[in-house]
Amino acid sequence: MNQTLNIAVIGLGFIGLPLSLSYARKGANVVGIDVSERLTEEINAGTSHHLEYFEGKSLAEILREQIAAGRFRATTSYEEAAKAVNTYIITVGIPVKNGDPDMSYLTGACESLAAVLKKGDTIILRSTVIPGSTEEMVKPLLEKSGLVAGEDFYLAYASERIAEGRAFEEFIHMPLAMGGINEASAKRAHEVLTFVTESEVTISDIKVVETSKVIENVQRDVNIAMVQQFARFAEKAGIDTFELIRVANTHTRVNLLTPGPGVGGYCLPNALYYLLPKAKEIGVSLDLLETARQINDSVPQVLVQMLDHELNKLGKTVAGSKVAVLGLAMKDFSNDDRISPPHHLVQLLQEAGAMVAAYDPAVPSMYDYKVDSLEEALRGAEAVVYVTAQEAFLEIDWNEAIGMMAENPVLLDGKNRIPRSVGEKATLIRL
């Protein structure tokens, strides 16, 4: 590959923007493409809400550095990008609506790309997709350009395995899996990917890699569902769930994940629904995986029931009580609240008649139940549900917090972070 790589990243979300900047940091000339004009304007102004850090710098600082160096800019125009690049990485998301993957964002990106595709261009799909999508959907859409994949342009798929909050580090050090529609495409994609990636790259059949990406997420979903059932057993048996898992994980062949308020984010909850269409097409049952998904979806309802049970012991009910919810992000130390269990929890609490005050200083989105300070959330609350850890929450003085709440409050600790000593001043329960 030439020393300078001219590349466009399509989709500037939680994956696409740090990926773009990872290439720019290595010296590539990068154009970020997104359909949102507002987002591209914010990015070009050096603004970002992403909670990503690398080598002591925030993503926003890295963004401003790369803009100033002339190595990165954002646009909504495929035509503008096509004049400057010959390589494209597609990272657009595929949302799931009522259990069905919505492919419209991906098809729209492919159609726009086909209109500007040039001979010799390279396209690498990195979105999580229904197995078969690269060859059965993306390839035909791109070939509407009149060019032939594998002959006139290179086409490949590479799985995205990044955890939000560690994106820059993992783009460099996370092993990759990829496949090309022919050997030439695989070779070219390998060159593009290893411009940033320094770890092992496994090359296999495209469908294998697409499916591998999905089941990597599904296995974690199943693991968490299993742990949720262990947690219910532990509660009734008077066993500390987190201590139970810690001890079990001392076995070198056991890796139980930690139970929480549910499974959120864009990856794990959606993974099964990317697999189901192909499973139905080929007549394969995925009953175990569907059961695991149902278990994880039910956790917020379990939390409401646990809270109501403890309030009942004190002569109170969820109905009519003020409940503080700490955390709205889909996972700890994140500002991403897409498909976030805390929102489902809030909905269920409200349906049960609670007055909810949710606080999350990292989440920029506004909601009618979201308040601006910890004190506003806790003041007069009959209960608090701690569902997502944020840096600001690590500094909470829980004795002081209890002092703000109503008499005999209930603390439901979904993160194993509230000191046990507060149990002398309040009812403390854990997942």
HUSUL-V523393 format. One record per run of one state. SS is the DSSP state (helix for helix, strand for strand, loop for the rest). FROM is the first residue (numbers start at 1). TO is the last residue. If there is no record, write none. Layout:
[[SS & FROM & TO] [SS & FROM & TO]]
This chain:
[[loop & 1 & 5] [strand & 6 & 10] [loop & 11 & 15] [helix & 16 & 25] [loop & 26 & 28] [strand & 29 & 33] [loop & 34 & 36] [helix & 37 & 44] [loop & 45 & 52] [strand & 53 & 54] [loop & 55 & 56] [strand & 57 & 58] [helix & 59 & 68] [loop & 69 & 71] [strand & 72 & 75] [loop & 76 & 77] [helix & 78 & 82] [loop & 83 & 86] [strand & 87 & 90] [loop & 91 & 95] [strand & 96 & 97] [loop & 98 & 99] [strand & 100 & 101] [loop & 102 & 103] [helix & 104 & 114] [loop & 115 & 121] [strand & 122 & 125] [loop & 126 & 132] [helix & 133 & 145] [loop & 146 & 148] [strand & 149 & 149] [loop & 150 & 152] [strand & 153 & 158] [loop & 159 & 166] [helix & 167 & 173] [loop & 174 & 175] [strand & 176 & 180] [loop & 181 & 182] [helix & 183 & 193] [loop & 194 & 200] [strand & 201 & 203] [loop & 204 & 205] [helix & 206 & 237] [loop & 238 & 240] [helix & 241 & 248] [loop & 249 & 267] [helix & 268 & 282] [loop & 283 & 286] [helix & 287 & 297] [loop & 298 & 298] [helix & 299 & 313] [loop & 314 & 321] [strand & 322 & 326] [loop & 327 & 340] [helix & 341 & 351] [loop & 352 & 354] [strand & 355 & 359] [loop & 360 & 369] [strand & 370 & 370] [loop & 371 & 373] [helix & 374 & 378] [loop & 379 & 382] [strand & 383 & 386] [loop & 387 & 390] [helix & 391 & 395] [loop & 396 & 397] [helix & 398 & 404] [loop & 405 & 409] [strand & 410 & 413] [loop & 414 & 419] [helix & 420 & 424] [loop & 425 & 426] [strand & 427 & 430] [loop & 431 & 431]]
